[in-house]
Amino acid sequence: MLRKIFPLFVSLLVALPVHADTAIKTASTCVSVTPTITAGAYASGDNVGGLLTLSGLFRDSGSALVTSVTITDRASQGADIDAVFYSASVTSAGDNNAYDPSDSDNELTTCYVPVTTHVAFNDNGLSFQRNVGCSISATSGRNGFVQLVARAAPTYASTSDIVLKVCVLQD
């Protein structure tokens, strides 16, 4: 009896398809931060705020794809601002000082996003860049790091006039 059942069992095993879970698991998230900035004028090329930490931007793998960068502008300046992403914490020259990373800090740059589309409202506005598609990573941990750099000469009225929001697809 066993001799008759065993070949049938083996043929069933051979015929069964094997499915491996090869799907890439992603999740999306947005992280916002309000930098402390100067209530006053900036020159083109100045840091807007210090180095910003985007807490929890990454999952365990420490990499993500930037989908959008939005700057809420409570002073309605509509100024071009660059967002420079780093894979680790770097030394910032500080708010309202010239952006001038060291050579070693510059090598930690993972993405550069010019935020150049502006929408003005009555007394505030938004600046944004959509469909960024820029890969960023962290050397360790779950936090991302970004420096904002003015590419115009905005004048802000309050030390909390802007809010940065970065949206990503996490690996």
Summary of the structure (lengths in Angstrom):
residues: 171
radius of gyration: 23.6
end to end distance: 52.7
largest distance: 91.4
contacts: 517
relative contact order: 0.34
helix: 11%
strand: 42%
